[in-house]
Amino acid sequence: MPKKKILVLMKRFGSNKDMVKENFGREIRLFEPLAGKYDIDFVCPDYRLKERFSIRKNNINFYVVPASFFYPLPLLNFLNKIIKNERYAVIIPTTEPIIGIIGYYFARKHRIPIIYEVQDNYEIYSSYRIPFVKLLDRYVIRHSDKVFFSNYSLKDKLKFLKKDDCKVIENGIDLETFKIIPKNQARELLKIDEKIKLVTYTGHISKDRGVDNLIEAVKQLRHSDSSIFLLLSGKVDAGIDIKQPFIIYEELPKREQIVMALNASDVLIIASSDNPFTRYAFPQKLFEYMAVNVPVVATAVGDVERILKPFKGSLCRPDDIGDLKNKIKMQLKKKSINYRKAAVKYSWSNLSKKIDEMIMKVAK
């Protein structure tokens, strides 16, 4: 019996990365474990470079198609053609409300079930300011066959649109990549002095991620302990001064380098401010931090609070430099933790089973 075919619609660029060429992102990780059971195609609108190409990775086909709000024909024509030819059992749009709207249109046109992922609080997306996009996106949420959200805070926010036929599928973790490595080994490879106390943040270095507060907290901690240093890695926004003597900045372009940096650290930080994005987002780095079993300090925003509540000293108040500083100080003294055990159930293979259940219910 031939495999059922699945079509996933995902924008090419996200989180400052080329998700297709860099093989990055939750959508790819969620569907990889299902590639043996289904034939999976990703169609990826390219709004940035407007390129056209196709590649195959990990038994998944990726079709990158140029896209523009003012000239959507290349994308619409490609979708119409591939959907007619491939006879998909289900269409799954994600990453952007306009992609959700387009996916819904083609699903209903070709009488194919649709499972819609609402990944973020789309109210903050620039596309939501385009006339009728908000109205249409909410129509898609209401009328899709199934919907899944990336976190419970987002599901609760939108439950007035969809109470039934929906799930929460959090971000997951690749436990084989994000593993525990001896700290001295990691520091030797990264050429980091074994004597310093290292506080680390990876990701977008911006004020809404609270990095300005983190820098100030570490600066204050150094008044009494000059052995504390701050390691940062990621895209740096204007207005964030990383050229300070206690800040170590590393690009760390490869995942293996990120893993080494996390293991080389004494405390890992998620210092997000409380804002309309972070309140309804789920930082993928949380489980990456927990999987390497290094002490974590994170602001109690959204689902992060739910995950870290059992771990004493891991949560601090958002936008409170004093509390952030005290929790870092507390975690630097911590001798025994077991974050990894809690992260194991969020492996991508476990989370993909939730999508598979939805597919099996609609793709008859």
C-alpha positions in Angstrom: 0.0 0.0 0.0 1.5 3.4 -1.0 2.4 5.9 1.7 0.1 8.8 2.4 1.5 12.1 1.2 1.8 15.2 3.4 2.3 18.8 2.3 3.9 21.2 4.9 3.9 24.9 4.1 6.8 26.7 5.9 8.6 30.0 5.2 12.2 29.5 4.2 13.8 32.0 6.7 13.0 32.2 10.4 14.9 33.0 13.6 17.6 34.7 11.5 18.4 31.4 9.8 17.9 29.8 6.4 15.8 26.9 7.8 16.0 24.9 4.6 19.7 25.1 3.8 20.7 25.0 7.5 18.3 22.2 8.3 17.0 24.2 11.2 13.7 24.7 13.0 10.9 23.0 14.9 8.8 22.1 11.8 11.7 20.1 10.2 12.5 18.4 13.5 8.8 17.5 14.1 8.3 15.9 10.8 11.6 14.0 10.4 10.5 11.1 12.6 7.5 10.7 10.3 9.4 10.6 7.1 9.5 6.8 7.1 5.8 6.5 7.5 4.7 9.3 5.1 6.0 10.9 1.9 6.6 14.5 3.1 7.0 17.6 0.9 7.8 21.0 2.3 6.9 24.0 0.1 8.9 27.0 1.4 8.0 30.5 0.3 11.2 32.7 0.0 10.3 36.3 0.8 13.9 37.4 1.3 16.1 36.2 -1.6 13.2 35.1 -3.8 15.1 32.0 -5.0 13.7 28.8 -6.6 15.3 25.4 -6.0 14.6 22.0 -4.6 16.6 19.7 -2.3 16.1 16.5 -0.4 17.3 16.1 3.2 16.6 13.3 5.7 14.0 11.8 3.4 12.0 15.0 3.1 11.6 17.0 -0.2 12.0 20.8 0.1 10.7 23.1 -2.7 11.8 26.7 -2.3 9.6 29.1 -4.3 10.0 32.9 -4.7 7.2 34.8 -2.9 6.0 38.3 -2.5 2.8 39.8 -1.1 2.6 42.1 -4.2 3.5 39.3 -6.7 2.1 36.0 -5.3 1.6 34.2 -8.6 4.8 32.1 -8.7 3.9 30.6 -5.3 0.2 30.2 -6.1 0.9 28.6 -9.4 3.4 26.2 -8.0 1.1 25.1 -5.2 -1.8 24.6 -7.5 0.3 22.4 -9.8 2.0 20.3 -7.1 -1.3 19.7 -5.1 -3.0 18.6 -8.3 -0.2 16.2 -9.2 0.7 14.7 -5.8 -2.8 14.0 -4.3 -1.9 14.9 -0.7 -3.7 13.4 2.2 -3.4 16.5 4.4 -2.0 20.1 4.1 -0.2 21.6 7.2 0.6 25.3 7.0 2.8 26.9 9.6 5.2 29.8 10.6 3.2 32.7 9.2 -0.5 33.7 9.0 -0.5 34.5 5.3 0.9 30.9 4.7 -2.0 29.7 6.9 -4.5 31.5 4.8 -3.0 30.3 1.5 -2.9 26.7 2.8 -6.5 26.9 3.9 -7.6 28.2 0.5 -5.9 25.3 -1.4 -7.0 22.7 1.1 -10.6 23.7 0.7 -10.3 24.1 -3.1 -8.9 20.6 -3.5 -11.0 19.1 -0.7 -8.0 18.1 1.4 -8.0 18.1 5.2 -6.0 20.9 6.8 -4.1 20.9 10.1 -3.0 24.5 11.0 -0.1 25.3 13.3 -0.3 28.6 15.2 3.3 29.0 16.2 3.4 32.5 17.8 1.3 35.4 18.8 0.7 36.5 15.2 -0.7 39.9 16.4 2.8 41.2 16.6 3.7 40.1 13.0 3.9 42.8 10.3 1.6 40.7 8.1 -1.2 41.1 10.6 -1.3 44.9 9.8 -2.3 44.1 6.2 -6.0 44.6 5.7 -8.1 41.4 6.3 -5.2 39.2 7.3 -6.2 39.1 11.0 -9.8 38.4 10.1 -8.9 35.7 7.6 -6.3 34.0 9.9 -8.9 33.8 12.7 -11.3 32.3 10.2 -8.6 29.6 9.4 -8.1 28.8 13.1 -11.9 28.4 13.6 -12.5 26.3 10.5 -9.4 24.1 10.1 -9.9 20.4 10.7 -7.3 20.4 13.4 -5.1 23.1 15.0 -2.0 22.9 17.1 -0.2 25.5 19.2 3.4 25.8 20.3 2.5 26.5 23.9 -0.3 26.5 26.4 -0.3 30.3 26.9 -1.0 30.7 23.2 -3.7 28.1 23.2 -5.4 29.8 26.2 -5.2 33.1 24.5 -7.0 31.8 21.4 -9.4 29.3 22.9 -12.3 31.6 22.0 -11.6 30.7 18.4 -11.0 27.0 18.8 -11.8 24.9 21.8 -12.0 21.4 20.2 -9.8 19.6 17.7 -6.6 21.2 18.9 -3.4 20.3 20.7 -0.3 21.8 22.2 3.0 20.6 20.8 5.9 22.4 22.4 9.4 22.8 21.0 11.5 19.7 21.5 15.0 18.6 21.9 17.5 16.5 20.0 19.0 14.5 22.8 21.7 13.0 20.7 23.1 16.4 19.8 22.5 18.2 23.1 24.3 15.9 25.4 26.3 16.2 28.6 30.0 16.8 28.1 32.6 17.3 30.9 33.0 21.0 31.6 36.8 20.9 31.5 36.7 19.2 28.1 34.3 21.7 26.6 36.4 24.6 28.0 39.6 23.2 26.6 38.1 22.9 23.1 36.7 26.5 23.2 39.9 27.8 24.9 38.0 29.2 27.9 39.9 29.6 31.2 38.9 26.9 33.6 39.1 29.3 36.6 36.3 31.7 35.5 32.6 31.4 36.3 30.8 31.5 33.0 27.2 32.8 32.6 25.9 32.2 29.1 23.2 33.3 26.8 22.7 32.1 23.2 20.2 33.6 20.7 19.0 37.0 19.5 20.9 39.6 21.6 18.2 42.2 22.0 16.4 44.2 24.6 13.1 42.3 24.2 15.1 39.2 25.1 16.3 41.0 28.2 20.0 40.9 27.3 20.5 44.5 28.4 19.3 43.5 31.9 21.5 40.4 31.8 24.6 42.5 31.0 23.8 44.8 33.9 23.2 41.9 36.3 26.5 40.4 35.5 28.3 43.7 35.8 26.8 44.2 39.3 27.8 40.6 40.3 31.4 41.3 39.3 31.5 44.1 42.0 32.0 41.3 44.5 33.3 38.5 42.3 35.5 39.5 39.3 35.8 35.9 38.2 32.3 36.0 36.7 32.2 36.5 32.9 29.3 36.6 30.4 29.4 34.5 27.2 27.0 35.8 24.4 26.4 34.2 21.0 23.9 35.3 18.4 22.7 38.3 16.2 23.4 41.6 18.1 20.8 44.4 17.9 21.8 48.0 17.7 22.0 49.5 21.2 23.4 46.5 22.9 27.0 47.1 24.0 28.9 43.8 23.9 32.4 45.4 23.8 32.9 45.2 27.5 35.9 43.5 29.2 33.8 40.9 31.0 31.8 39.9 27.9 33.0 37.0 25.7 31.3 37.1 22.3 31.5 34.0 20.0 29.6 33.4 16.8 29.4 29.6 17.2 27.8 29.0 13.8 27.6 25.2 14.2 25.3 23.3 16.5 28.2 21.3 17.9 29.9 24.5 19.0 26.7 25.7 20.8 26.6 22.4 22.6 30.2 22.8 23.7 29.6 26.4 24.9 26.6 25.3 26.9 28.6 22.5 28.6 31.4 24.9 29.3 29.1 27.2 31.3 28.2 27.4 34.9 24.7 29.0 34.4 22.6 29.4 31.3 20.2 32.3 30.9 16.8 33.1 29.3 16.2 36.7 30.4 13.2 37.6 28.2 11.2 40.7 29.0 7.4 40.3 29.5 6.0 41.4 26.2 3.3 40.3 23.6 5.9 38.1 21.8 7.6 36.3 24.8 4.3 35.9 26.6 3.0 33.5 23.9 6.2 32.0 22.6 8.2 28.9 23.7 12.0 29.4 23.5 13.5 26.4 21.8 16.7 27.0 23.8 15.0 26.1 27.1 15.2 22.3 26.5 18.6 22.6 24.9 19.8 24.2 28.1 18.1 21.6 30.3 19.4 18.7 28.2 23.1 19.5 28.9 22.2 19.6 32.6 23.7 23.0 33.5 21.9 25.3 36.0 19.3 27.5 34.3 17.9 30.9 35.2 14.9 32.1 33.2 12.3 34.8 33.5 8.8 33.5 34.5 7.1 34.4 31.2 4.6 32.1 29.4 5.2 28.4 29.4 8.8 28.7 30.7 7.3 29.2 34.2 5.3 26.0 33.9 8.4 24.0 32.8 10.9 25.3 35.4 8.5 25.7 38.4 9.7 22.4 40.0 13.4 23.6 40.0 14.2 25.9 42.9 16.0 29.1 42.0 15.5 28.7 38.2 12.8 31.3 37.8 13.2 35.1 38.3 10.8 38.0 37.8 10.9 39.5 34.3 12.6 43.0 34.0 13.9 42.7 37.5 17.7 43.0 37.4 18.0 42.5 41.2 16.1 39.2 41.1 18.0 38.0 38.0 21.3 38.8 39.8 20.3 37.0 42.9 19.1 33.9 41.0 22.4 33.7 39.0 24.3 34.0 42.3 22.2 31.2 43.7 22.7 28.9 40.7 26.4 29.5 40.6 26.5 27.7 44.0 24.3 24.8 42.9 25.9 21.3 43.2 23.2 18.9 42.1 20.6 19.2 39.4 18.6 16.9 37.1 17.1 19.1 34.3 17.9 16.5 31.6 15.5 13.9 33.1 12.6 16.5 32.7 13.7 17.3 29.1 13.7 13.7 27.9 9.9 13.5 27.3 10.2 16.5 24.9 12.3 14.6 22.4 11.2 15.3 18.8 10.3 11.7 18.2 7.9 11.8 21.2 6.4 15.2 20.1 6.0 14.0 16.5 3.6 11.3 17.7 1.1 14.0 18.6 1.1 15.3 15.0 0.8 11.7 13.7 -2.3 11.2 15.8 -3.9 14.3 14.2 -2.9 13.2 10.7 -4.4 9.7 11.2 -7.7 11.3 12.4 -8.1 13.6 9.4 -6.3 11.8 6.5 -8.7 8.9 5.8 
